Amino acid sequence: MAEQFKDFCVRNNPKNQEEAINYFAIFGGLDIKVNTTVPIEILIEKLILNKYKYLRNDISNLTKGDDLYHTILSGLALGDRRTNSAFRRANISFDDGIDIIDDLCGLKVLRLEKSLQSLSDIDDQYVVSEKLLFVSPFVRFWFACISPIFKGIRDGNYEEFFKTFENRKSEFASLIFEQLSHELIKQSVKNNEIALIQNQTIVKLGRYWDDNIDIDLLVETKGGKVIAGSSKYTNSKIKKSELTKLKENCKNAKIDVDTFVLFSKKGFTSELKSLKGDNLKLYTVKNFNF
């Protein structure tokens, strides 16, 4: 993801990292130049909707043109990314669904992700559903907003698309921001930017989830140090309550954490900034330079 994002920024020269993330979340993975001074909706109409038939053929080549594959991909793009949820949406058995997921991972359309339950000290843990990430931001956008309502777009009627996009557009940048926060923490550990974690390598990096708890970022280093993080791509500053919630989630998941990290689009309140130290590191979107 970091290399894709870096290439996007080099090619399109956005004015800042926030703009870069917003446009990358839609156009990342498309082999075209994007003028980031033009509103996203106008670019979508010009570069995607008006070229639907050509892009549909590209997508079909990527996914073997299989309608069931497309149904599962839309389920993933619109849902909580869990395999079981996508299979229910597609009305397909787990065994058949997993075969398709394996194929889509082999085609480099998806990447499988497992909850880092190994970092939890909870006894008798149950197995939770795996999650999936789209390798290309554009492909996720396609199966969330284009594929489910393709008939109107095919016929040149974009009204339903723009209603759908308006309701969901914040989701695209939020997930990209979260994915890039994983890349940023890799960079920070490598560069010895975290006080309690010096000269160490990462052995586990991902997320934790079960039926009740979600933790956006978890890291374990070779030396046994653990980092837990939360990312919020919203237009308000993150408050101390976000740190409290993260700590509570880690406590309930029985995960011992050495350093907490928070990632914010718009920064942090003065109260939260006053808590910065060896056990808490704060990042804003301006830090997302790769």
Buried (B, 14 or more C-beta within 10 A) or exposed (E): BBEBBBBBBEEBEBEEBBBBBBBBBBBBBBEEEBEBEEEBBEBBBEBBBBEBEEBBEBBEEBBEEBEBBBBBBBBBBBBEBBBBBBBBBBEBEEEEBBEBBEBBBEEEBBEBBBBBBEBBEEEEBEEBBBBBBBBBBBBBBBBBBBBBBBEEBEEEEBEBBBEBBEEBBBBBBBBBBBBBBBBBBBBBBEEEBBEBBEEBEBEEBBBBBBEEBEBBBBBBBEEEBBBBBBBBBEEEBBBBEBBEEBBEBBEEBEBEBBBBBBBBBBBBBEEBBEEEEEEBBBBBBEBBEB
